[in-house]
Amino acid sequence: MANAENIPTLADVNRSFSNSTSVEIITEHLKSVLRYAGVELTNAQLAETALSILSSYWYLNLAELCIFFSQLKNGSRGQFVWGSKINNQAIMVALVEFCKDRRREIEYRENDLARKKAETGYARNENLIKDIVTGVQNTRKEREKAKQDFKTFCELFPYLPDKYEPMVLWKAWGGNKEALRQIYGESIPPPDVAEMDIGMYLCNYNITKGKELEK
């Protein structure tokens, strides 16, 4: 199930429907877990927790989400309820550990696939892996360059929303605190979350805008 291409991710749901649909999916999972544990949260608390999960783990697919919450129910992801109180942080820590296991599973599967192809003499596999690695490295270089150079940033994201000044978005994506404050106010998330959040926002905007212009 990990990283399965045929199962939509939360990001896919965002693009096809809306962020609120993804939040609703996560919220229903949370409600199910809380009912199981005999604990209740206010709608505001549920929405905040769901939004936090979506912001950091948008790449999880819907099957992975089901697996995680099932493991949360059976206790294999640790304790998150003490008496009648829930520890939101414990849920987030459990997600971190779940994603570590997920990454190991993906790496094991990829390594096993590469080994099997190598054993059957499929030489093109080696070139394919090299191309993928090179592509990933180039993408990372391009992203890091875009953080330092406004022109490259504009080339990477040719369509920018009117809601924010382009320079503010660029600086915020690069981690500038003043620019982040203009976007988030005083509730600025951790740097890695902010970078991923803004990057995903810009990607989704460019995909949507590009499709609109194609019509």
C-alpha positions as CSV (number, residue, x, y, z in Angstrom):
1,M,0.0,0.0,0.0
2,A,2.9,2.4,0.7
3,N,3.3,4.9,-2.1
4,A,1.0,2.9,-4.4
5,E,0.5,4.8,-7.6
6,N,-3.1,3.6,-8.2
7,I,-4.3,4.9,-4.8
8,P,-5.0,8.7,-4.5
9,T,-3.1,10.7,-2.0
10,L,-4.4,13.5,0.2
11,A,-2.7,15.9,-2.3
12,D,-4.7,14.2,-5.1
13,V,-7.9,14.8,-3.2
14,N,-6.9,18.4,-2.7
15,R,-6.4,18.9,-6.4
16,S,-9.5,17.0,-7.5
17,F,-11.9,18.3,-4.8
18,S,-10.6,20.7,-2.1
19,N,-8.6,21.0,1.1
20,S,-11.8,20.8,3.0
21,T,-12.6,17.3,1.6
22,S,-9.2,16.1,2.8
23,V,-9.7,17.6,6.2
24,E,-13.2,15.9,6.4
25,I,-11.6,12.5,5.5
26,I,-9.0,12.9,8.3
27,T,-11.6,14.2,10.7
28,E,-13.8,11.1,10.2
29,H,-10.8,8.9,10.9
30,L,-10.1,10.8,14.1
31,K,-13.7,10.6,15.2
32,S,-13.6,6.9,14.7
33,V,-10.5,6.5,16.8
34,L,-11.8,8.8,19.5
35,R,-15.1,6.9,19.7
36,Y,-13.1,3.7,20.1
37,A,-11.1,5.3,22.9
38,G,-14.2,6.8,24.6
39,V,-12.9,10.4,24.2
40,E,-14.5,13.4,22.7
41,L,-13.0,16.6,21.1
42,T,-14.6,19.8,20.0
43,N,-15.1,20.4,16.3
44,A,-12.5,23.1,16.5
45,Q,-9.9,20.7,18.1
46,L,-10.7,18.0,15.5
47,A,-10.4,20.5,12.6
48,E,-7.0,21.8,14.0
49,T,-5.6,18.3,14.4
50,A,-6.8,17.2,10.9
51,L,-5.4,20.4,9.3
52,S,-2.0,19.8,11.0
53,I,-2.0,16.2,9.7
54,L,-2.9,17.4,6.2
55,S,-0.2,20.1,6.2
56,S,2.6,17.7,7.1
57,Y,1.5,14.4,5.5
58,W,-0.3,15.4,2.3
59,Y,1.7,12.7,0.4
60,L,0.1,9.8,2.3
61,N,-2.4,7.8,0.2
62,L,-5.9,7.0,1.5
63,A,-5.0,3.3,2.2
64,E,-1.9,4.4,4.3
65,L,-4.2,6.7,6.2
66,C,-6.6,3.8,7.0
67,I,-3.6,1.6,8.1
68,F,-2.3,4.3,10.4
69,F,-5.5,5.0,12.2
70,S,-6.2,1.2,12.5
71,Q,-2.8,0.9,14.2
72,L,-3.6,3.8,16.4
73,K,-6.8,2.0,17.5
74,N,-5.0,-1.3,18.3
75,G,-2.3,0.4,20.3
76,S,0.7,-0.5,18.1
77,R,1.5,3.2,17.6
78,G,1.7,3.9,21.3
79,Q,-0.6,5.6,23.9
80,F,-2.3,8.8,23.0
81,V,-5.2,8.8,25.6
82,W,-4.6,9.4,29.3
83,G,-7.9,9.0,31.2
84,S,-10.4,11.2,29.4
85,K,-7.8,13.4,27.7
86,I,-6.1,13.0,24.3
87,N,-2.5,14.0,23.6
88,N,-2.5,15.5,20.1
89,Q,1.3,15.5,20.1
90,A,1.4,11.8,20.7
91,I,-0.7,11.3,17.5
92,M,1.8,13.5,15.6
93,V,4.7,11.5,17.0
94,A,3.0,8.3,16.0
95,L,2.7,9.7,12.5
96,V,6.4,10.4,12.4
97,E,7.2,6.8,13.3
98,F,4.6,5.5,10.8
99,C,6.2,7.5,8.0
100,K,9.7,6.2,9.0
101,D,8.4,2.7,8.6
102,R,6.7,3.7,5.4
103,R,10.0,5.0,4.0
104,R,11.8,1.8,5.0
105,E,9.2,-0.3,3.3
106,I,9.4,1.8,0.1
107,E,13.2,1.6,0.1
108,Y,13.1,-2.2,0.7
109,R,10.6,-2.6,-2.2
110,E,12.7,-0.5,-4.5
111,N,15.9,-2.2,-3.6
112,D,14.2,-5.6,-4.0
113,L,12.9,-4.7,-7.4
114,A,16.2,-3.4,-8.6
115,R,17.9,-6.6,-7.4
116,K,15.4,-8.8,-9.2
117,K,15.8,-6.9,-12.5
118,A,19.6,-7.0,-12.2
119,E,19.4,-10.7,-11.7
120,T,17.4,-11.2,-14.9
121,G,19.9,-9.1,-16.8
122,Y,17.6,-6.2,-17.4
123,A,20.4,-3.7,-18.1
124,R,18.0,-0.8,-18.9
125,N,17.0,-0.8,-15.2
126,E,20.4,0.5,-14.2
127,N,20.1,3.4,-16.6
128,L,16.5,4.1,-15.5
129,I,17.6,4.3,-11.8
130,K,20.5,6.6,-12.8
131,D,18.0,8.8,-14.7
132,I,15.7,8.9,-11.7
133,V,18.4,9.8,-9.3
134,T,19.8,12.4,-11.6
135,G,16.3,13.8,-12.1
136,V,15.7,14.0,-8.3
137,Q,19.1,15.6,-7.8
138,N,18.4,18.2,-10.5
139,T,15.0,19.0,-9.0
140,R,16.5,19.5,-5.6
141,K,19.2,21.8,-7.1
142,E,16.6,23.7,-9.0
143,R,14.5,24.1,-5.9
144,E,17.5,25.3,-3.8
145,K,18.5,27.7,-6.6
146,A,15.0,29.1,-6.7
147,K,15.1,29.9,-3.0
148,Q,18.2,32.0,-3.6
149,D,17.2,33.6,-7.0
150,F,13.9,35.3,-7.5
151,K,14.1,34.9,-11.3
152,T,14.5,31.1,-11.0
153,F,11.6,31.1,-8.5
154,C,9.4,32.8,-11.1
155,E,10.5,30.3,-13.8
156,L,9.7,27.4,-11.4
157,F,6.3,28.9,-10.5
158,P,5.3,31.0,-13.6
159,Y,1.8,31.6,-12.2
160,L,1.6,33.4,-8.8
161,P,-1.6,34.2,-7.0
162,D,-2.7,37.9,-6.5
163,K,-3.4,37.3,-2.9
164,Y,0.3,37.8,-2.0
165,E,3.1,39.9,-3.4
166,P,5.5,37.6,-5.4
167,M,8.5,38.8,-3.5
168,V,6.8,37.9,-0.2
169,L,5.9,34.4,-1.4
170,W,9.5,33.9,-2.6
171,K,11.0,35.1,0.7
172,A,8.5,33.1,2.8
173,W,9.2,29.9,0.8
174,G,12.9,30.5,1.5
175,G,12.2,30.8,5.3
176,N,12.3,34.6,5.7
177,K,10.6,35.2,9.1
178,E,9.2,38.6,8.2
179,A,7.7,37.2,5.0
180,L,6.3,34.2,6.8
181,R,4.7,36.5,9.4
182,Q,2.9,38.3,6.5
183,I,1.4,35.0,5.4
184,Y,0.8,33.2,8.7
185,G,0.5,36.1,11.1
186,E,1.9,35.1,14.5
187,S,1.1,31.4,14.2
188,I,4.1,30.5,12.0
189,P,4.6,26.7,11.6
190,P,8.0,25.1,11.8
191,P,10.4,26.0,8.9
192,D,10.1,22.6,7.1
193,V,6.3,22.6,7.4
194,A,6.1,26.2,6.1
195,E,8.3,25.3,3.2
196,M,6.3,22.3,2.3
197,D,3.0,24.1,2.8
198,I,3.9,27.1,0.6
199,G,5.5,24.8,-2.0
200,M,2.4,22.7,-2.2
201,Y,0.2,25.8,-2.4
202,L,2.2,27.1,-5.3
203,C,2.3,23.8,-7.1
204,N,-1.4,23.3,-6.8
205,Y,-2.0,26.9,-8.0
206,N,0.2,26.5,-11.0
207,I,-1.4,23.2,-12.0
208,T,-4.9,24.7,-11.7
209,K,-3.9,27.9,-13.5
210,G,-2.2,25.9,-16.3
211,K,-5.3,23.8,-16.8
212,E,-7.5,26.9,-16.9
213,L,-5.3,28.5,-19.6
214,E,-5.4,25.3,-21.7
215,K,-9.1,25.6,-22.1
